[in-house]
Amino acid sequence: MTTLWLTRVMPDLRNRQARADLASAVNLHHRVMKLYPDGIGDQARKQLGVLFRSEDGPRGPQLLIQSRVRPDLGKLPTNYGTAETKPLTPLLEALRPGLFVRYRIAANAIRKPGKTTRALYHLNSVIPLTGTAAEEWWIRQAENGGLKIHSVHSTPLDTARGTSTRGRQPDARTRQTVVHARTRFEGTALIQDADLLRQRLADGIGKGKAYGCGLLTLAPTQHLS
């Protein structure tokens, strides 16, 4: 079974770097990736299994990070905030068909219409989904990941935004605006395929994984409500 680590960072809003990171999905991506070894390659996030989600908690903003490699929290800037890491092994081992769980995910629910449809209706290549359409998208994703959704509540979130610089040479770099619509889905579900669910937990769900989308968190519960 793949080992996964879950890290919770509570940024201190008095820290300028923490505030700047929370204001930009690109900044958060870079901050998170600095906690892991260098030299992994062009697809370091995917190889390390890094997923993250920023959200408001009871004590203020928090950053949840999941990965296959334990992060080095000593690489956070001085006075950045508090952080702790724990293995997800007990949770992963407890997953079984028939178990009720509560779930939460911030996902990039989108539709990509075909070329003919785009031309006919003058549509963009990517259409963010909202309301019932977004919830239907999530239910399909969940069922493809071993979950049978019992209840779902969706909340539109602020769009993940930032400016990314691409290219290796300074004179050849281009600036690209990152924009990923986000919706939070939460509710209860029944596990149907535990092995498939473990794989989806490790891989993340949907697009925009590098910028705060796709991290699914679960907690066992006694009842579906």
Residue frames as qw, qx, qy, qz and C-alpha x, y, z in Angstrom:
[[0.000, 0.887, 0.462, 0.000, 0.00, 0.00, 0.00],
 [0.371, 0.572, -0.027, 0.731, 1.28, 3.46, -0.93],
 [0.398, -0.482, -0.449, 0.639, 2.32, 5.55, 2.08],
 [0.085, 0.742, 0.273, 0.606, 0.66, 8.96, 2.14],
 [0.356, -0.252, -0.431, 0.790, 1.43, 11.87, 4.45],
 [0.054, -0.836, -0.434, -0.332, -0.99, 14.62, 5.41],
 [0.401, -0.072, -0.257, 0.876, 0.44, 17.95, 6.52],
 [0.103, -0.878, -0.456, -0.096, -1.54, 20.77, 8.09],
 [0.405, 0.093, -0.106, 0.903, -0.03, 24.26, 7.98],
 [0.128, -0.866, -0.461, 0.148, -1.60, 27.13, 9.92],
 [0.455, 0.439, 0.037, 0.774, -0.11, 30.26, 8.29],
 [0.279, -0.598, -0.360, 0.660, 0.48, 33.27, 10.53],
 [0.327, 0.813, 0.394, 0.278, -1.20, 36.20, 8.78],
 [0.251, -0.923, 0.115, 0.268, 1.26, 38.56, 10.43],
 [0.568, -0.295, 0.561, 0.525, 3.91, 37.02, 8.18],
 [0.336, 0.630, -0.221, -0.664, 4.26, 38.83, 4.85],
 [0.132, 0.277, -0.875, -0.376, 5.30, 35.69, 2.95],
 [0.181, 0.283, 0.922, -0.191, 2.33, 33.74, 4.28],
 [0.358, 0.646, 0.320, -0.594, -0.08, 36.47, 3.19],
 [0.278, 0.565, -0.505, -0.591, 1.50, 36.60, -0.28],
 [0.008, -0.085, 0.981, 0.177, 1.23, 32.83, -0.66],
 [0.257, 0.438, 0.794, -0.335, -2.43, 32.72, 0.32],
 [0.330, 0.676, 0.069, -0.655, -3.19, 35.44, -2.24],
 [0.466, 0.574, -0.518, -0.431, -1.84, 33.44, -5.20],
 [0.976, 0.010, 0.164, -0.139, -2.34, 29.81, -6.23],
 [0.727, 0.552, -0.303, 0.276, 1.00, 29.95, -8.05],
 [0.049, -0.676, 0.547, -0.492, 2.80, 31.23, -4.94],
 [0.782, -0.316, 0.395, -0.365, 1.22, 28.43, -2.88],
 [0.955, 0.286, -0.076, 0.019, 2.32, 25.85, -5.45],
 [0.493, 0.621, -0.448, 0.414, 5.93, 27.05, -5.25],
 [0.348, -0.591, 0.512, -0.517, 5.85, 27.22, -1.44],
 [0.921, -0.143, 0.249, -0.263, 4.52, 23.67, -1.16],
 [0.900, 0.381, -0.158, 0.141, 7.02, 22.24, -3.65],
 [0.183, 0.730, -0.510, 0.416, 9.94, 23.80, -1.76],
 [0.663, -0.477, 0.448, -0.363, 9.19, 21.35, 1.07],
 [0.967, 0.094, 0.235, -0.003, 10.32, 18.41, -1.09],
 [0.631, -0.333, 0.438, 0.547, 13.65, 17.30, -2.60],
 [0.319, 0.732, -0.277, -0.535, 15.05, 18.99, -5.71],
 [0.050, 0.444, -0.821, -0.356, 16.06, 17.22, -8.89],
 [0.595, 0.197, 0.733, -0.263, 12.91, 15.12, -9.29],
 [0.291, 0.199, 0.722, 0.596, 12.28, 16.30, -12.87],
 [0.154, -0.162, -0.286, -0.932, 9.69, 18.24, -14.84],
 [0.620, -0.408, -0.453, -0.494, 6.77, 16.34, -13.27],
 [0.189, 0.216, -0.742, 0.606, 7.93, 16.53, -9.66],
 [0.504, -0.129, 0.314, -0.794, 4.47, 17.21, -8.25],
 [0.865, 0.075, -0.261, -0.423, 3.01, 14.16, -9.93],
 [0.662, 0.233, -0.680, 0.210, 5.89, 11.87, -9.00],
 [0.093, 0.165, -0.674, 0.714, 5.82, 13.01, -5.37],
 [0.262, -0.524, -0.801, -0.120, 2.02, 12.81, -5.28],
 [0.133, -0.207, -0.352, 0.903, 1.72, 16.35, -3.96],
 [0.141, -0.651, -0.579, -0.470, -1.80, 17.74, -3.60],
 [0.186, -0.158, -0.477, 0.845, -2.90, 20.69, -1.51],
 [0.152, -0.712, -0.572, -0.378, -5.96, 22.66, -0.50],
 [0.111, 0.075, -0.356, 0.925, -6.27, 26.02, 1.23],
 [0.363, -0.603, -0.611, -0.361, -9.40, 26.68, 3.26],
 [0.243, -0.555, 0.295, -0.739, -10.73, 28.58, 6.24],
 [0.553, -0.194, -0.790, 0.179, -10.71, 26.57, 9.46],
 [0.475, -0.774, -0.419, 0.019, -11.96, 27.28, 13.00],
 [0.541, -0.636, 0.002, 0.551, -8.65, 28.96, 13.82],
 [0.126, 0.787, -0.252, -0.549, -8.24, 30.82, 10.53],
 [0.687, 0.568, -0.370, -0.261, -6.73, 29.91, 7.15],
 [0.680, -0.377, 0.625, 0.071, -5.12, 26.50, 6.87],
 [0.497, 0.559, -0.566, -0.347, -3.22, 24.64, 4.19],
 [0.871, -0.126, 0.460, -0.117, -3.64, 20.88, 3.81],
 [0.336, 0.642, -0.636, -0.266, -0.90, 19.06, 1.90],
 [0.930, -0.067, 0.346, -0.105, -0.89, 15.39, 0.92],
 [0.366, 0.715, -0.576, -0.155, 2.14, 13.61, -0.55],
 [0.966, 0.032, -0.254, 0.025, 3.86, 10.27, -1.00],
 [0.615, 0.205, -0.389, 0.655, 7.07, 11.71, 0.51],
 [0.420, -0.742, -0.395, 0.341, 7.20, 13.30, 3.95],
 [0.270, 0.864, 0.020, 0.426, 7.80, 17.06, 3.58],
 [0.563, -0.058, -0.353, 0.745, 10.64, 18.89, 5.30],
 [0.172, -0.897, -0.397, -0.088, 8.78, 21.46, 7.40],
 [0.528, -0.566, 0.030, 0.633, 12.10, 23.03, 8.34],
 [0.366, 0.174, 0.438, 0.802, 12.09, 24.59, 4.87],
 [0.050, -0.862, -0.475, -0.172, 9.17, 26.86, 5.77],
 [0.226, 0.622, -0.172, 0.730, 10.27, 30.48, 6.31],
 [0.258, -0.095, -0.644, 0.714, 10.91, 31.66, 9.86],
 [0.207, 0.303, 0.463, -0.807, 7.67, 32.60, 11.65],
 [0.254, -0.046, -0.662, -0.704, 5.60, 31.37, 8.70],
 [0.731, -0.270, -0.066, -0.622, 3.17, 29.59, 11.02],
 [0.537, -0.314, 0.750, -0.226, 2.69, 26.22, 12.70],
 [0.692, 0.323, -0.506, -0.402, 2.74, 22.89, 10.90],
 [0.555, -0.286, 0.756, -0.196, 2.46, 19.19, 11.62],
 [0.543, 0.305, -0.656, -0.426, 2.59, 16.00, 9.54],
 [0.639, -0.159, 0.679, -0.324, 0.99, 12.62, 10.15],
 [0.003, 0.105, -0.906, -0.411, 0.82, 9.39, 8.13],
 [0.649, 0.063, -0.065, -0.755, -2.51, 8.49, 6.54],
 [0.282, 0.165, -0.942, -0.080, -1.83, 4.75, 6.87],
 [0.186, 0.190, 0.832, -0.486, -4.48, 4.14, 9.59],
 [0.517, 0.460, 0.155, -0.705, -7.16, 5.78, 7.45],
 [0.477, 0.422, -0.615, -0.464, -6.12, 3.99, 4.26],
 [0.144, 0.094, -0.982, 0.084, -6.08, 0.62, 5.99],
 [0.291, 0.270, 0.691, -0.604, -9.54, 1.26, 7.47],
 [0.497, 0.344, -0.224, -0.764, -11.19, 1.85, 4.09],
 [0.214, 0.053, 0.972, 0.077, -13.42, -1.04, 3.07],
 [0.273, -0.284, -0.621, -0.678, -16.56, -1.61, 1.01],
 [0.464, -0.603, -0.639, -0.116, -19.68, -0.70, 2.96],
 [0.414, -0.371, -0.360, 0.749, -17.95, 1.89, 5.16],
 [0.073, 0.927, 0.347, 0.125, -19.73, 5.25, 5.49],
 [0.538, -0.128, -0.042, 0.832, -17.49, 8.31, 5.11],
 [0.096, 0.934, 0.182, -0.294, -17.71, 12.06, 5.16],
 [0.675, 0.208, 0.286, 0.647, -15.80, 13.71, 2.34],
 [0.055, 0.919, 0.056, -0.386, -14.55, 17.12, 1.29],
 [0.635, 0.094, 0.411, 0.648, -12.83, 18.26, -1.89],
 [0.180, 0.788, -0.032, -0.588, -12.15, 21.54, -3.67],
 [0.624, 0.138, 0.669, 0.379, -12.29, 20.61, -7.34],
 [0.107, 0.390, -0.353, -0.844, -12.09, 22.16, -10.79],
 [0.517, 0.415, 0.738, -0.127, -15.48, 21.10, -12.16],
 [0.171, 0.529, -0.344, -0.757, -15.40, 21.81, -15.89],
 [0.770, 0.413, 0.485, -0.035, -16.74, 20.69, -19.25],
 [0.170, -0.454, 0.538, 0.690, -14.75, 20.68, -22.48],
 [0.703, 0.542, 0.300, -0.349, -17.15, 20.91, -25.43],
 [0.716, 0.136, 0.509, 0.459, -16.03, 19.54, -28.78],
 [0.224, -0.177, 0.316, 0.905, -14.83, 21.75, -31.63],
 [0.076, -0.419, -0.677, -0.601, -18.14, 21.59, -33.50],
 [0.333, -0.738, -0.577, 0.106, -20.17, 22.47, -30.39],
 [0.361, -0.517, -0.086, 0.771, -17.84, 25.37, -29.58],
 [0.116, 0.011, 0.451, 0.885, -18.20, 26.80, -33.06],
 [0.171, -0.533, -0.724, -0.403, -21.97, 26.34, -33.13],
 [0.404, -0.806, -0.433, 0.009, -22.65, 28.00, -29.78],
 [0.220, 0.776, -0.230, 0.545, -19.59, 30.30, -29.60],
 [0.791, -0.610, -0.041, -0.021, -18.29, 28.57, -26.48],
 [0.076, -0.786, 0.608, -0.073, -14.90, 28.66, -24.82],
 [0.598, 0.276, -0.752, -0.024, -12.77, 25.52, -24.87],
 [0.333, -0.135, -0.817, 0.451, -13.25, 25.10, -21.09],
 [0.396, -0.555, -0.236, -0.692, -16.55, 25.86, -19.34],
 [0.006, -0.148, 0.765, -0.627, -16.67, 25.99, -15.52],
 [0.434, -0.422, -0.734, -0.307, -19.69, 24.16, -14.13],
 [0.162, -0.221, 0.454, -0.848, -21.90, 25.49, -11.35],
 [0.665, -0.073, 0.200, -0.716, -24.93, 24.39, -9.34],
 [0.905, 0.046, 0.336, -0.256, -26.57, 21.12, -10.33],
 [0.773, 0.580, -0.255, 0.040, -24.22, 20.62, -13.29],
 [0.110, 0.656, -0.665, 0.340, -21.19, 20.85, -10.97],
 [0.620, -0.292, 0.604, -0.407, -22.74, 18.41, -8.51],
 [0.936, 0.287, 0.101, -0.175, -23.49, 15.94, -11.30],
 [0.526, 0.672, -0.490, 0.178, -19.86, 16.23, -12.41],
 [0.193, -0.545, 0.708, -0.406, -18.68, 15.44, -8.88],
 [0.832, -0.065, 0.414, -0.364, -21.02, 12.46, -8.50],
 [0.874, 0.459, -0.157, -0.023, -19.61, 10.97, -11.73],
 [0.295, 0.670, -0.602, 0.320, -16.04, 11.55, -10.55],
 [0.475, -0.422, 0.625, -0.454, -16.78, 9.99, -7.17],
 [0.925, 0.099, 0.252, -0.265, -18.43, 6.91, -8.66],
 [0.754, 0.563, -0.315, 0.126, -15.43, 6.47, -10.96],
 [0.173, 0.584, -0.640, 0.467, -13.31, 6.54, -7.80],
 [0.424, -0.076, -0.877, 0.211, -15.10, 3.89, -5.78],
 [0.085, 0.171, 0.551, -0.813, -17.58, 6.09, -3.88],
 [0.094, -0.574, -0.731, -0.356, -21.38, 6.06, -3.95],
 [0.004, -0.198, 0.196, -0.960, -22.50, 9.57, -3.07],
 [0.163, -0.546, -0.804, 0.171, -25.34, 9.79, -0.56],
 [0.030, -0.935, -0.300, 0.189, -25.42, 13.54, 0.02],
 [0.559, 0.176, 0.136, 0.799, -23.63, 16.47, -1.60],
 [0.058, -0.935, -0.233, 0.261, -23.44, 20.16, -0.80],
 [0.635, 0.325, 0.171, 0.680, -21.57, 22.39, -3.23],
 [0.193, -0.891, -0.131, 0.389, -20.12, 25.85, -2.53],
 [0.589, 0.713, -0.010, 0.381, -18.49, 28.08, -5.18],
 [0.638, -0.557, -0.007, 0.532, -15.02, 29.17, -4.04],
 [0.077, 0.874, -0.250, -0.409, -12.71, 31.95, -5.12],
 [0.843, 0.522, -0.117, 0.056, -10.98, 31.12, -8.38],
 [0.754, -0.403, 0.230, 0.465, -7.41, 29.85, -8.03],
 [0.445, 0.887, 0.013, 0.124, -5.34, 32.57, -9.71],
 [0.557, -0.639, 0.295, 0.441, -1.73, 33.53, -10.22],
 [0.505, 0.800, -0.280, -0.163, 0.95, 34.27, -12.78],
 [0.889, -0.199, 0.342, 0.229, 3.30, 31.48, -13.80],
 [0.161, 0.808, -0.466, -0.322, 6.65, 31.98, -15.52],
 [0.946, 0.125, 0.295, 0.056, 7.66, 29.32, -18.04],
 [0.634, 0.710, -0.213, 0.220, 10.93, 28.68, -19.82],
 [0.847, -0.286, -0.133, 0.429, 14.48, 27.95, -18.66],
 [0.484, 0.123, 0.026, 0.866, 16.32, 31.02, -19.95],
 [0.040, -0.561, -0.379, 0.735, 15.45, 34.50, -18.60],
 [0.172, 0.365, -0.303, -0.864, 15.16, 36.00, -22.09],
 [0.310, -0.048, -0.812, -0.492, 12.93, 33.12, -23.27],
 [0.002, 0.296, 0.846, -0.443, 10.52, 33.00, -20.37],
 [0.254, -0.397, -0.450, -0.758, 6.86, 33.73, -20.87],
 [0.209, 0.005, 0.610, -0.764, 4.32, 34.78, -18.28],
 [0.356, -0.267, -0.779, -0.442, 1.10, 32.80, -18.20],
 [0.450, -0.281, 0.290, -0.797, -2.01, 33.59, -16.17],
 [0.191, -0.093, -0.973, 0.084, -3.29, 30.63, -14.18],
 [0.510, -0.102, 0.121, -0.845, -7.08, 30.50, -13.70],
 [0.304, -0.114, -0.943, -0.074, -8.91, 27.50, -12.24],
 [0.567, -0.414, -0.083, -0.708, -12.52, 27.73, -11.10],
 [0.183, 0.108, -0.905, 0.368, -13.04, 25.94, -7.78],
 [0.670, -0.393, -0.200, -0.597, -16.07, 24.38, -6.13],
 [0.125, -0.295, 0.850, -0.417, -16.09, 22.75, -2.71],
 [0.736, -0.168, -0.494, -0.430, -18.06, 19.52, -2.50],
 [0.039, -0.252, 0.826, -0.503, -18.80, 17.95, 0.86],
 [0.778, -0.144, -0.095, -0.604, -21.23, 15.40, 2.22],
 [0.627, -0.290, 0.700, -0.180, -21.49, 11.68, 2.89],
 [0.634, 0.420, -0.537, -0.365, -20.83, 8.61, 0.80],
 [0.910, -0.198, 0.344, -0.121, -20.58, 4.83, 0.89],
 [0.066, -0.582, 0.745, 0.318, -17.37, 3.07, -0.16],
 [0.912, 0.277, 0.056, -0.297, -17.93, 0.58, -2.97],
 [0.879, 0.319, -0.166, 0.313, -14.36, -0.13, -4.14],
 [0.534, -0.808, 0.088, 0.232, -11.73, 0.52, -1.47],
 [0.693, -0.135, 0.361, 0.610, -8.69, -0.20, -3.67],
 [0.337, 0.619, 0.391, 0.592, -9.90, 2.14, -6.39],
 [0.251, -0.943, -0.173, -0.131, -10.64, 4.80, -3.79],
 [0.657, -0.586, 0.169, 0.444, -7.13, 4.57, -2.34],
 [0.578, 0.169, 0.401, 0.690, -5.69, 5.10, -5.81],
 [0.101, 0.791, 0.357, 0.487, -7.90, 8.13, -6.44],
 [0.475, -0.865, -0.077, 0.142, -6.96, 9.58, -3.06],
 [0.663, -0.365, 0.280, 0.590, -3.29, 9.29, -3.97],
 [0.445, 0.288, 0.484, 0.696, -3.66, 10.66, -7.52],
 [0.107, 0.370, 0.149, -0.911, -6.18, 13.45, -6.87],
 [0.369, 0.556, 0.744, 0.030, -9.34, 14.18, -8.83],
 [0.301, 0.907, 0.289, -0.054, -9.90, 16.50, -11.77],
 [0.556, 0.576, -0.022, 0.598, -7.77, 19.27, -13.24],
 [0.091, -0.844, 0.142, -0.509, -5.78, 22.02, -11.53],
 [0.864, -0.388, -0.266, 0.177, -4.00, 19.71, -9.08],
 [0.601, 0.147, -0.192, 0.762, -0.87, 21.86, -9.08],
 [0.004, -0.348, 0.055, -0.936, -2.89, 24.89, -7.95],
 [0.247, -0.082, 0.583, -0.770, -5.01, 23.70, -5.05],
 [0.768, 0.073, -0.091, -0.629, -7.64, 21.45, -6.66],
 [0.756, 0.210, -0.590, -0.191, -8.26, 17.73, -6.41],
 [0.136, 0.244, -0.837, 0.472, -7.31, 16.83, -2.81],
 [0.690, -0.382, -0.421, -0.448, -10.03, 14.53, -1.43],
 [0.016, -0.303, 0.759, -0.576, -10.16, 14.11, 2.35],
 [0.663, -0.292, -0.600, -0.339, -12.24, 11.47, 4.13],
 [0.190, -0.308, 0.695, -0.622, -13.38, 10.68, 7.66],
 [0.284, -0.235, -0.924, -0.106, -15.27, 7.52, 8.64],
 [0.397, -0.181, 0.221, -0.872, -18.75, 8.11, 10.07],
 [0.284, 0.085, 0.909, -0.293, -21.41, 5.90, 11.62],
 [0.411, 0.613, 0.637, -0.221, -24.35, 7.16, 9.60],
 [0.246, 0.270, 0.469, 0.804, -25.15, 8.73, 6.24],
 [0.011, 0.732, 0.515, -0.446, -27.00, 12.03, 6.60]]
